[in-house]
Amino acid sequence: MKRFVVANWKCHKNLEDACRWFDIFASTYQANADIEVIVAPSFICMENLASHVRKLQLENVYLAAQDISPFPKGGYTGAIAADMLRGIAHYVIVGHSERRRYFHETNQDVVNKVHEAVDFGLRPILCLDQSYAMSQLSPLTGIDCEKMIIAYCPVDAVTFRIPESPEKVKEAIGFISNLHPNRALIYGGSVYPDNVRDYFQIPGLSGVIVGSASLEAESFAAICREAREAGPVLS
């Protein structure tokens, strides 16, 4: 099973900032066939940034959208439909706690977004918290998407930047894998270069999703190096 290292830039970086970040990252990045690096920039720079990344010829590096519309193309002012991201993004983050909290997204909204992503060839990265995992996952049982990645992102760790202990992450990963077996599972919540090694040692955990530590290219590159040195995903 591959490892995944995801950078979620959230509401940061314009196109100039994003290109500079990738130039710095490219200077130290070493590709590994068993690791996929995924970067989620803002919508405003995605199309031009996709072209810049292709020019850098970074192997196994992909872009993700931070969100998509729960609806197809049409009369939805301000929305970005999944169909509009084909050829630009390979992945899309859905159900992030910040979307649920600040934008009042419901479980049904998230289900609709997963459907839209799958219909147009985007691989969803579904974020959830253990406390609500059952209600968040149950509506997705019938979706035919073997490649969906589940990101365990405990709300406190994301909101208050308090890393969850590897022991608790291990417990949550076991719980989620019982609900949805054979999925790639990753952890997100205050992941930094100095603590990520502990998470890579958790059996069944395929990777991490990184917030604030991904805003500096050097910091994120260090996390990618830790992923490479950790070797295969532990069973």
N, C-alpha and C positions, 0 to 999 in steps of 0.2 A: 504494500500500500504506500502511496506517495505521501510526502509531507507537504503541508501548505503553510506558507507564511504570508499573511494578508496585512497590508497597510491601509488603514482607514483614515484619510486625511480630514474627514468631516468638513466643516466650513472654514477651510484654510487654503491658501495658495491660489494666485492667479496663474495665467499661462507662463509668464516669465519665471515665476518662482518654481513652478512645476518642472519646467525644462531644465532649470539650473539644478534642481534636486536630482533629476535623472542623470545629468552629466556627472555629478559627483558620485552618485551610486554606481554608475557604469565603470568608474575608474578603479573600483575595488571588487566589484561583483564577480563571483566565480560560479558559473552555471553547474548544476548537478541534475542529472536525468531523473533523480528520484525526488526532486523538490520543485514545486511550482510556487513562484513568487507572484503575488497578486496585489496590485496597487489600485485603490479607489480614490480618484481625484474628484474635484467638483465638476458638475456638468459643464460649466462655462468654458472649460479648457479641454474637454475630453477628445473632441475630434482632432484638433491640432496636435494635442499631446500624443495621440495614437500614431500620428505620422512621425513625430519626433522619436518615439520609442522604436518604431520600425527601422529608422535610420541608424539607431544605435546598435541594432542587431543583437539584442539581449535575449539569449536563449532561455526558454521556460519562464519568461516574464510576461504577464498579462494585465490588462486593465479590467477593472470592475466598476460598474455604476453603483453609487451609494443608495440608490432607490429607483423605482420605476412606477409608472402609473398602474393602478389596478384595472384600467380600461384600455381597450385598443385605441388606435388612432381615431380621431374624430373631434367632436365639439367639446373638448375638455381644456379650457383655458389654463395655461401654465403647466400642463402635464407633459411628461416625457414618456412616450410609449415604448415598450420593449422593441417593437419593430424598427424604431428609429435608431437603435443602438447596434443593429447588426453590422458587423465589419469594424466596429469601434471597440466594443467591450466583449469579453468572453464570459464574465461573471456579473452577478448583481447581488448586492446585500439587501435582504428583505427582513422586516420585522425587528429592526434594531430598537432597543429600549428607548432611545431618544426619539425615534419616530412614534413609538407607541405613547410616550409620555407627553411630548410637546405638540405633536400633531394629531393626537387622539386616534391613532390607527387601531382598528379592531382586528380580532383574529380573522374575520371574514375578509377584511382588506388584504391581509397578508396572504391568505389562501388565493385570492384573486391575482395578486402579484406573482405568486409562484406559478400559477397557471399561465399567465402572460409570458413569463420568462421562459418556461418550458416550450411553449408554442413557437417561440421565435429563436430558439437555440441558445439562450443564455443559461448558464449554470447557476442556480440560486444558492446563496449562502444564507441559510435561515438562522436568525439569531433568536435565542430563547433563554429563559431563566428557569431553573429547576422547579421553583415554586409553582410555575404555571405551565410546565412542560406538557402535562397531560392535555390540557385544554388547547394549547398552541399546536400540538402535533396531531391530535385526533382527527381534525378535519382534513389533514393532508395524507391520510392513510391510502386513499385510492388514487393518488397522483402517480403516474408512471414516470418517475424521474430517478433513475438509479444513481445519477451523478450529483444529486443534491447534497451539499455539505451542511451539516448542522453545527452551528457555533454556540457553545454554551457561554453566555455572557451574563453573569450574575449582576443584578442591578446595582448593588452596593459597590462592587468592584469597579463598575463603569462610572457611576455617578460620583463617588467619593474618593476614587483612585486608591482604594485599599485592596491590594492583591488578595485573592482567595488562596488559602493554603492548598498545596498540591494534594493533601489528603482529602479535602472537601471536593476538589475538582475531580479526583479519582472516583469518589462516591457518586457525584453527579453524572459523570461520563458512563458509569455502570448502569445507573438508572435510565438514562436516555437511550443507551444501546439496547436495553431490554424492550423499550417501547418501539424503537426503530432500528432493528439490527442491520448490519452490513452497510451502514452509512459512514462516511468520513466524518469524524467528530473533532472539532477544534475548540480551543479555549480563548476567550477574550476578556480582559479586565485588568488593567494596570500591569501589562507585560513590558518588561524592560530587559536590556542586555544582561543585567546582573541577577535576574531571577528566572529567565526563560529556560535555562538548562534544567531546572527542577521540573518544569512542566513537560519537557521533552522526554523525561524518564517515566511518565505515567503510561501504563499499558493501555493500548487502544486509543490514545490521543494522537491525532494525525497532524496537529499543528496549532498555530496561534493566530489570533487577529489582534493587531497592534494599533493603538490609538495615538496618544501624544508622543510616544517614543518613535513613531514612524515619521514625524514631521522633520526630523533631521536625518539626512541621508546616511551619515556615518553611523548613527545609532541603529537605524534599521538594517544597514549592512552587517553590523555586528550580530544582530539577531539571526540574520540569514546564515552567517558563519556558524553560529551555534547549532542551527538546524542541520547544517552539513556535517558537523562534527558528531552530532548525536547519532548518526547512522539510521538504520531502518526503524520504522515504527514498531514499538514493542507490542507483542501480542499478550 
